[in-house]
Amino acid sequence: MDNFSCKEKLSVERKENSFAGIIDIKVIKGKGTLRIDGIIRNSTSSSYIVQRTVILDAEKENSRPTWKSRKIITTHIDDVTDETLVTLFPSFYIKPTTLTNIDLNTLSDGTLVITKSHLPYLYCSGL
């Protein structure tokens, strides 16, 4: 599947930080955007707003989808530090020119499952 769009809720919890928000992905003809919008909370009751768009190139490497971030655009209210964000997400969301390999699998009901390192990352229903 080379062209797709997906907008879903996402929750990620790791050690002292958790993220709750929305991921919106659009990939068409080898180009795409990934928008992440949500809040990171940590064990010290601090919270940070994440509101950024990753402009990406979508390619295939050894028949596996590979995304390369070209540009990271943050809004004026995005106040999360790179050090905090990297505890929950790969550097693909932080630094341009970063590669990430993913797998795309379609379930029998049409749901698209995006996995990374064989772990489910996002379920995209209603495609």
N, C-alpha and C positions, 0 to 999 in steps of 0.2 A: 504494500500500500504506500504509494508515493505521495498522494495528495490526500489530506484529511484536515479536519478541524475537530477540536475537542475543548469543551469548557466544563470543568468539574470542580467540586469541592475537594480540598486536600487537607489532611491532618498528618503532621509528622511530629514524633516525639523521640528525642534522643537526650540521654543524660539530663542535664539541667535545663534544656530549652525545648519549647514546643511551638509549632507553627499551626495556625488555622487560617485558611483562606481559600482562594480560587486560583486555579491555573487555567489559562486560556491559550491553546496552541492552534496555530494555523500554518500548514505547510502546503505550498503549491509550486509545482515545477522546480523543485530544488531550492526554494527560498522559503523562509518562514519567520514567524514571530512567536515568542513564548512570553506571555504576560503573567506575572505573579503579583497577587494583590492580597495582603493579609496582615496578620499580627503575630509577632514572636513574643512569647512570654518566657520568663526564666524563674528559677527557684527563689530569687531575691525580690520577686514581685515587680521587676522592671518589665516594661513592654516596649516594643519597637514596631514601627510601621514598615512593611515591605511593600513597595509599589514600584515595580520596574518592568521593563520590556527588554527581552533579549532578541536582537535581530540575528538570524542564523542562516547558515547554508546547510541544506539537508543533502547528504551524499550517501553512497553505499561503499563500504569498505569490506571486501571479502563477502559480499552479498548481505552484510548487516548494515542497518541504518546507522549513520554517524552524523551527529550534529556538531557544527563548528560555530561558536558564537563570534559574530563580527562586531557587534556593538552592544553595549549595555546602556540603556536609557533609564535613569531614575527620575522620579518626580520630586518636586520640592518638599513633599511630606515624607519621603522615604528616609528614615533616620537610623536604619540598622547599620552597624559596623560590619565590615568584611569579616572580622574575627568571629562575630556572633553568627552571621549568615552561614559561614562555612561549617559550623557545627551541625547544621541541618541539611544543607544542600551542597552539591559539588561546585567547584570553582567555575564551572560553566556559567553560573548565574552571576558571577562577580567580575571575571576577567575576560576581555575580548580575546579571540583567537584560541580559546580553550575547546578541546574536543571532548565529546561524550558519546559513547556507544550505547545504543538502546536496542531493544527487540520489540517488534510490533506483532501481536497475535490477535486474531479475530476468533471470538468464541462462537458457538453455534447459534446463540441468540443475536449475533451481530455486534456485541460489545467488543470494542477494541481495548486490549490490555497492553499498556506500555510497561515494559520491565527493564530493569538495569541490574546486571550481575545476577540474573535469574530471580530477582525479587520484584513482586508487583509494585509498580510505582503509581499508576493511574489507570482507572477503569473509565473508559469513555463510552457511555451508552447513548442510544438514540442517533447513531451515525447514519 
